């Protein structure tokens, strides 16, 4: 191998890539592809996330990690969170047999930069590695749209609905599964007063039942701590 790529620190050192995949044959194939690619080298390959975490705790910092999701022991998704916590600059590409699995979306939200569908051609594997090194995010349009939609929802200002502090307190009790009588006893209010508050809450949230109010409160995070 002739490492010809220039790394972010300006040196000619090869880019360090790790492979975490429990299919031994596939893992060996990917490692061989990396070792043969100019400017890349694989210094760790394992079937378990725990080995990667141990290496990170020992001071090793890969630039790219190719990560399977369905692994023995620690899951790939949990591994992504742990790796990003220990080394935020490390780019992670998910390895998966599914093209639009919900787990891929969750993995990307956890910190992965993109994903590869197994099996992928050698060209795609190396291309994905080089893409994330340049700030790219290899993924299909379906997953990209889901990610954009999520960020749109998170950025959207929360609706207020004009709920009073007391109404929010009662709504919080409903979310916790408490019944009207229990809420009345907890807040030292009469059942009639609680009923009046509930009718006002339903009207403001534009729902017609307790379950509707709870669902809206949880979905739109109307109660602190949700």
Steps between C-alpha positions, in 0.01 A plus 500: 500500500621851419334756730466802275203683657573804714333479842338787689821576690689548173701176521527215251393243762240249387142550616423262788182296440344249739253226403247360751305218329410156635492329160861382489519450124346839426723667757814348350388606151446861613833506683679379185328773296614766745857371515522505121362854467757781471508719810295266718588236758301282740658474845209332679237252387268321738161332533417699816459866592664435835840454331469837328398672825796342681739622230355850521541501877861399437560815298455380141290737287382377158387747237231265366312202644289265288239368744250216474179547703410140589796394712553258789526676834469878468280601207640703215269790583625515859854464368450805278393710799796382707755555223370850422511585872865390523609632160257758351716551190484131401271447201276192519345322202231243579515157336152352450306244298194730498466806280232692690488336841392724790820398677705675231314823566555462874869425446544815293324701768742346752800631308564284194595692187341261250455136413591220262265221396655153531644373280635809324761510227857580591463829314202599716676406824809706424283776354296523821816522711643778284163676494468529880863615522404791275188582702253297294216280623447194279134395533195461280234769447243325723720511811623852419139623484419339837800671659401838355141452619620422851710816520210704364276371779766563766557854374129581494394725793294310755132588507385669819122456471455756777506241779522642851752368753222309677378348174854388414530349848178304451602396149827374644307289748299351214820415314622324815187282489317652799121497512283806562434404864873448562581836339237674716646348818858580397424865418249549785226593254143379465416246226268764351789748471720235336219422256475869407873521444491188283227643280706816455810291415309296242364818339841667481672190360208438264456140616193318631637252752760436767693266270501769229638758743771262623600406145531863396692592816754222437530556123550876532688489831261737672610389846848575632714188510332319210 
